[in-house]
């Protein structure tokens, strides 16, 4: 039998409901599929048994196809085919004409208790008994399917804290932690590891063509069913200035000469903007990730409208109130508040106008001017930092440098070792043509000197910088590398991504 099931879920404040409860039923169910889009389970309730297929529509509403099957068949399916199982007692409590089903989990999910209320529609009004606690309908970690794979007894204390922000609930996260996209250092393995641990994974696709970007998304989906974001550069394309390029090449030429090389005669735009690449929009619409984020500016109105029509959450990095206002007026869903502590390129719309707000100052400022969810980014390295951002008004925190030492990251061994051994950082626009924070090296001490000429513009300077680095590598010289890192680099820790996520959640719980 098929039907639409609309159900809202809640935690409980106390045990006062027990006095009103009818004798409970014991329920055992095993899952053949626990994908977000579709779950398939076998269930035994007393002497009855069912095979049930549920399709996700919204967090509250699902399509349900349920069929009675022999109990012995259900027993065999659960025992032999279902690696993920849930056991619970179901209590029925009637309150002012509404029937609350209260599931008291045992085994690996004890002592969790969840109340469910089936309604004709999501917005149907209903009475709230005094014992009813926080609503968790949009928090997918409290679904039976999720609990079958991630038993409540294994959750860190921070993961048990409810509710998560509405943004985290919408994304189905179990921890308020976003991985920073980090073009050049993000990998499918890192994105999947963070996603599988309950955070939002990320792929920085700004440096890739559409075909390579699609391959990265496909590879990530092979490693996780959990949500992740993809990120694109959205800078306004610059027209190359031949005279400016010539002057900058002359400034860099002695460093090429020292390496026995000649500077390139022409420079190219090594990274395309989302604004000028229709294939990137087509890719996003075809792949439909949980979220698409933008760096250096906003997509065109038609591009943003297409993403929103496809149900994709849209996010943009902002560094000041004026950028946040433009983003909100354009219809962006989420603001990533990127403070000056951030590693790599911050997302200034105009690199000549950088107010230099710290992460916490920017979060507090934006929290007072917008109702959009805010994700804090920049210099966040541990659970205490995350807690401070949440207290300042952020819905989640985005971490990049903290994950660079992980073996799953795309950072080279030299990059990781320098990050851990010599973590001093400085901002320069010499490497790429845009201000970016990197580990201190020759770019800061030999090229970014007082009274140097203006750089060649973004991303033409980056083309020259990459070629200088390549020439240096031929001589075993690594001082011209772009080892991006945030101001908190000295607090980076060497551990794999899953362990780091567990550590962050434990620290968050204790902060």
C-alpha positions in Angstrom: 0.0 0.0 0.0 1.3 3.4 -0.9 0.7 6.7 0.9 2.3 10.1 1.7 3.5 10.1 5.4 3.9 13.5 7.1 5.6 13.1 10.5 7.2 15.5 12.9 9.7 14.4 15.5 10.7 15.7 18.9 13.0 15.0 21.9 11.3 14.8 25.3 11.8 17.1 28.3 11.0 14.5 31.0 9.2 11.2 31.7 5.8 12.7 32.6 4.3 11.1 29.4 4.7 7.6 30.9 1.7 7.9 33.1 -0.5 8.4 30.0 1.1 5.7 27.8 -0.6 2.5 26.7 1.4 -0.8 27.0 4.3 -0.6 24.6 5.0 -2.7 21.4 8.4 -4.1 20.7 9.7 -3.2 17.2 12.7 -4.5 15.4 13.7 -3.3 12.0 16.6 -3.9 9.7 17.7 -1.8 6.7 18.5 -3.1 3.2 19.1 0.5 2.0 19.8 3.7 4.0 20.3 6.2 1.2 18.9 9.7 1.9 16.7 9.5 -1.1 15.3 6.0 -0.4 15.2 3.6 2.6 14.2 0.0 2.4 13.5 -1.9 5.6 12.0 -5.1 7.1 10.1 -4.6 10.3 8.7 -6.9 12.9 6.0 -5.6 15.3 4.8 -8.3 17.6 3.4 -11.1 15.3 3.2 -8.8 12.3 5.9 -8.0 9.8 6.3 -5.6 6.9 8.6 -4.7 4.0 8.6 -0.9 3.7 10.1 1.5 1.1 10.3 5.2 1.9 11.2 8.0 -0.5 12.4 11.4 0.7 10.3 14.4 -0.2 11.0 16.8 2.7 12.4 16.2 6.2 8.8 15.8 7.4 7.1 14.2 4.4 8.0 10.9 2.7 6.3 8.6 0.2 5.7 5.2 1.8 5.1 1.8 0.2 4.4 -0.9 2.9 3.6 -4.5 2.3 2.8 -7.3 4.9 5.2 -10.2 4.7 5.4 -13.4 6.8 7.2 -12.9 10.1 9.6 -15.7 9.4 10.6 -13.9 6.1 11.2 -10.7 7.9 13.2 -12.5 10.6 15.4 -14.1 7.9 15.8 -10.7 6.0 16.9 -8.9 9.2 19.2 -11.6 10.4 20.9 -12.4 7.1 20.7 -9.3 4.9 20.6 -6.3 7.2 23.8 -5.0 8.6 22.0 -1.9 10.0 19.3 -2.6 12.7 17.2 -0.7 15.2 15.4 -2.1 18.3 12.9 -0.1 20.3 9.7 0.0 22.4 6.9 2.0 21.0 4.6 3.7 23.4 1.3 5.4 22.4 0.2 8.5 24.2 -3.0 10.3 23.2 -3.1 14.0 24.0 -6.1 16.3 23.1 -7.1 14.1 20.2 -3.6 13.6 18.8 -1.7 10.3 19.0 2.0 10.6 19.8 4.1 7.6 19.1 7.1 7.6 21.5 10.0 5.4 20.6 12.2 4.3 23.5 15.4 2.8 21.9 17.4 0.1 23.5 20.6 -1.7 22.6 23.2 0.5 20.9 20.7 3.4 20.7 19.8 3.6 24.4 18.9 5.8 26.1 17.5 7.8 23.3 13.7 8.6 23.3 12.0 10.2 20.4 8.3 11.3 20.0 6.7 11.1 16.6 3.4 12.7 15.5 1.8 11.9 12.2 -0.2 14.8 10.7 -2.3 15.5 7.6 0.1 18.2 6.5 3.4 19.7 7.7 1.7 22.9 8.9 -1.3 21.3 10.7 -1.6 22.9 14.1 -1.4 20.5 17.1 -1.2 20.8 21.0 2.2 20.6 22.7 2.1 18.7 25.9 4.4 19.9 28.7 6.7 16.9 28.3 7.4 17.6 24.6 10.9 19.0 23.9 12.9 20.3 21.0 11.7 19.6 17.5 14.2 17.5 15.5 12.2 16.9 12.3 14.8 18.4 10.1 17.7 16.8 11.9 18.4 13.6 10.0 20.7 12.2 12.6 17.6 11.2 14.7 16.0 9.2 11.9 15.8 5.4 12.4 17.8 4.9 9.2 20.6 7.1 10.4 20.6 5.6 13.9 20.9 2.1 12.4 24.3 3.1 10.9 25.4 5.5 13.6 24.1 4.3 16.9 23.4 7.0 19.5 25.8 5.4 21.9 28.7 6.2 19.6 27.9 9.9 19.3 30.2 12.5 20.9 28.6 14.7 23.5 28.5 17.6 21.0 26.6 15.5 18.5 24.0 14.7 21.2 23.4 18.4 21.8 20.1 19.5 20.1 19.1 21.2 18.2 21.7 21.9 15.5 21.2 25.2 13.6 18.5 25.2 11.0 21.2 25.3 8.3 22.9 22.2 9.7 19.5 20.5 9.9 18.6 21.4 6.4 21.9 19.9 5.2 21.4 16.8 7.3 24.6 17.3 9.3 25.4 16.0 12.7 28.2 18.5 13.5 28.3 22.2 12.8 31.6 21.8 10.8 32.1 22.7 7.1 35.2 21.8 5.3 36.7 24.8 3.4 36.8 24.1 -0.4 40.5 24.9 -0.7 41.1 24.7 -4.5 44.3 22.8 -5.0 44.2 21.0 -1.7 40.7 19.6 -1.5 40.2 16.0 -2.7 37.3 13.5 -3.0 38.9 11.5 -0.1 39.0 14.6 2.2 35.5 15.7 1.3 34.1 12.3 1.9 35.9 11.8 5.2 34.4 15.0 6.6 31.0 14.2 5.2 31.0 10.7 6.6 31.9 12.1 10.0 28.8 14.3 10.0 30.2 17.6 8.6 29.8 19.2 5.2 32.4 18.0 2.8 33.8 20.3 0.1 35.4 20.3 -3.3 37.2 23.4 -4.5 36.6 23.3 -8.3 37.7 26.8 -9.3 40.9 25.6 -10.8 39.4 22.7 -12.8 37.7 22.5 -16.1 34.1 21.1 -16.2 35.3 17.6 -17.1 37.8 17.4 -14.3 35.3 18.9 -11.9 32.7 16.3 -12.8 35.2 13.5 -12.2 35.9 14.9 -8.7 32.2 15.0 -7.9 31.7 11.4 -9.2 34.7 10.2 -7.2 33.4 11.9 -4.0 29.9 10.3 -4.5 31.6 6.9 -4.8 33.0 7.4 -1.2 30.0 9.0 0.5 26.2 9.3 0.4 26.4 12.3 2.7 26.1 16.0 1.6 29.0 18.2 0.3 29.4 21.5 -1.3 31.2 22.4 -4.5 32.9 25.8 -4.9 33.6 28.0 -7.9 35.5 31.2 -8.5 33.2 34.1 -9.5 35.7 36.9 -10.1 35.0 39.6 -12.7 37.3 38.7 -15.6 40.1 41.3 -16.1 41.4 42.5 -19.4 45.2 42.0 -19.5 47.2 45.2 -19.3 50.2 44.7 -21.5 52.3 47.5 -19.9 51.5 46.4 -16.4 52.4 42.8 -17.3 55.7 43.9 -18.8 56.7 45.9 -15.7 55.8 43.0 -13.4 57.8 40.6 -15.6 60.8 42.8 -15.3 60.5 42.9 -11.6 60.4 39.1 -11.4 63.0 38.5 -14.2 66.1 38.5 -11.9 64.6 35.6 -10.0 64.2 33.6 -13.2 67.7 34.6 -14.2 69.1 33.3 -10.8 67.6 30.0 -11.7 69.0 30.0 -15.3 65.5 30.5 -16.8 63.8 33.2 -18.8 60.4 34.7 -17.8 57.5 33.8 -20.1 56.7 36.2 -22.9 53.0 36.0 -22.4 50.7 35.4 -19.5 47.3 33.7 -19.5 44.2 33.6 -17.4 44.9 30.3 -15.7 41.5 30.2 -13.9 38.2 30.9 -15.6 35.3 32.6 -13.8 32.0 30.9 -13.3 30.5 34.0 -14.9 32.1 33.1 -18.2 31.9 29.3 -18.2 28.3 28.0 -19.0 29.7 24.4 -18.7 30.2 24.9 -14.9 26.6 25.9 -14.4 25.5 22.9 -16.5 27.6 20.7 -14.4 26.2 22.0 -11.1 22.6 21.6 -12.4 23.3 18.1 -13.6 25.1 16.9 -10.5 22.9 18.7 -8.0 25.2 18.8 -4.9 23.8 19.8 -1.6 25.3 23.2 -1.9 27.2 25.4 -4.3 29.4 28.2 -3.0 31.1 31.1 -4.7 34.3 33.0 -4.1 35.3 36.5 -5.2 31.8 37.6 -6.1 28.3 36.7 -7.1 27.0 34.6 -10.0 24.8 36.3 -12.6 21.1 36.5 -11.7 20.1 33.9 -14.2 22.8 31.5 -12.9 21.6 31.9 -9.3 18.0 31.5 -10.3 18.7 28.3 -12.1 20.6 26.9 -9.1 17.8 27.8 -6.7 15.1 26.4 -9.0 17.0 23.1 -8.9 16.8 23.1 -5.1 20.5 23.7 -4.5 21.6 25.7 -1.5 23.7 28.7 -2.5 26.5 30.2 -0.4 29.0 33.0 -1.0 32.1 34.2 0.8 31.9 37.7 2.2 34.4 39.8 4.0 32.4 43.0 4.8 28.9 44.2 5.4 28.5 45.7 1.9 29.3 42.4 0.2 26.8 40.6 2.6 24.1 43.1 1.6 24.7 42.6 -2.1 24.6 38.8 -1.6 21.3 39.0 0.4 19.7 41.3 -2.2 20.7 38.8 -4.9 19.0 35.9 -3.2 22.0 34.0 -1.8 20.9 31.5 0.9 24.0 31.5 3.2 26.8 33.9 4.0 30.3 32.6 4.6 31.9 35.3 6.9 35.6 35.1 6.0 37.8 36.9 8.4 41.4 38.2 7.8 42.8 35.1 9.6 41.7 32.9 6.7 44.3 31.0 4.6 44.7 31.4 0.9 42.5 33.9 -1.0 39.7 35.5 0.9 36.6 36.1 -1.1 36.7 39.9 -1.5 34.5 41.0 -4.3 37.0 43.8 -5.0 40.6 43.0 -3.8 41.4 46.7 -3.5 38.8 47.1 -0.8 39.7 45.0 2.2 38.4 46.2 5.6 40.4 43.5 7.4 37.7 42.3 9.8 38.6 39.5 12.1 36.4 36.4 11.9 34.6 36.9 15.2 34.1 40.7 14.6 32.7 40.0 11.1 30.3 37.3 12.4 29.0 39.6 15.1 28.6 42.5 12.7 26.7 40.4 10.1 24.5 38.7 12.8 23.2 42.2 13.6 22.3 43.1 10.1 21.0 39.9 8.4 18.7 37.0 9.1 20.6 34.8 6.7 22.5 31.9 8.2 26.2 32.8 8.7 29.1 30.3 8.5 32.3 31.6 10.2 35.6 31.1 8.4 39.1 32.1 9.1 41.6 30.9 11.8 39.3 28.3 13.2 41.4 25.3 14.4 39.7 23.6 17.4 36.5 23.0 19.1 36.9 26.1 21.4 37.2 28.2 18.2 34.1 26.7 16.8 32.2 27.3 20.0 33.3 30.9 20.0 31.9 31.3 16.5 28.6 29.8 17.4 28.3 32.1 20.4 29.0 35.0 18.1 26.0 34.1 15.9 27.3 31.7 13.4 25.3 28.6 12.4 28.4 26.6 11.6 32.2 27.0 11.3 34.2 26.4 8.1 37.8 25.0 8.6 40.5 24.7 6.0 44.0 24.9 7.4 43.1 22.5 10.2 42.5 19.8 7.6 45.7 20.4 5.5 47.9 18.0 7.5 45.4 15.2 7.0 46.7 12.4 4.7 43.4 12.8 2.7 44.2 16.4 1.7 45.9 17.3 -1.5 48.7 19.2 0.2 52.1 17.9 -0.7 54.4 16.3 2.0 56.5 19.5 1.9 53.5 21.7 2.3 52.3 19.7 5.3 55.8 19.5 6.9 56.3 23.3 6.5 52.9 23.9 8.0 53.8 22.0 11.1 57.4 23.0 11.4 57.4 26.7 10.3 53.9 27.9 10.5 54.4 31.7 10.2 52.0 33.3 7.6 51.7 36.5 5.8 49.3 38.1 3.3 50.6 39.0 -0.1 49.1 39.7 -3.6 52.4 39.0 -5.3 51.8 35.3 -5.9 48.5 35.4 -7.7 47.4 39.0 -8.1 44.9 38.8 -5.2 45.6 39.1 -1.5 46.2 35.7 0.0 47.7 34.3 3.2 50.5 31.8 2.8 53.4 30.3 4.7 56.2 32.8 4.8 58.7 32.3 1.9 60.6 34.1 -0.9 57.4 35.7 -2.2 57.1 37.7 1.0 60.8 38.3 1.7 62.4 38.8 -1.8 59.5 39.8 -4.1 57.0 41.6 -2.0 59.4 44.3 -1.0 58.6 48.0 -0.3 58.1 50.1 -3.4 57.7 47.2 -5.7 55.6 47.8 -8.9 52.0 46.8 -9.1 51.4 43.1 -10.0 50.1 42.0 -13.4 46.5 41.4 -12.2 44.6 38.3 -11.3 45.0 35.6 -12.5 47.9 36.7 -14.8 50.3 37.1 -11.9 49.4 33.6 -10.9 50.5 32.3 -14.2 53.9 33.9 -13.8 54.1 32.8 -10.2 53.4 29.2 -11.1 56.1 29.3 -13.8 58.6 30.7 -11.4 57.8 27.9 -8.9 58.2 25.3 -11.7 61.6 26.8 -12.7 62.7 26.7 -9.0 61.7 23.1 -8.5 64.1 22.0 -11.2 66.9 23.2 -8.8 65.3 21.7 -5.7 64.2 25.1 -4.6 60.8 25.3 -2.8 60.8 28.9 -1.7 58.5 30.1 -4.5 55.6 27.7 -3.7 52.1 28.8 -2.8 51.7 27.0 0.5 48.4 28.6 1.5 47.7 28.6 5.3 45.6 30.5 7.8 46.8 32.5 10.8 46.1 29.6 13.1 48.6 27.4 11.3 50.7 27.0 14.4 47.9 25.0 16.0 47.5 22.5 13.2 47.6 18.9 14.2 48.7 15.8 12.3 45.8 13.3 12.2 43.5 11.8 9.7 40.3 13.6 8.9 38.0 11.2 10.7 40.1 11.5 13.9 40.2 15.3 13.5 36.4 15.4 13.2 36.0 13.3 16.4 38.5 15.5 18.2 36.8 18.7 17.1 33.4 17.4 18.2 34.8 16.3 21.6 36.4 19.7 22.1 33.3 21.5 21.0 31.3 19.5 23.7 33.8 20.5 26.4 34.1 24.2 25.3 
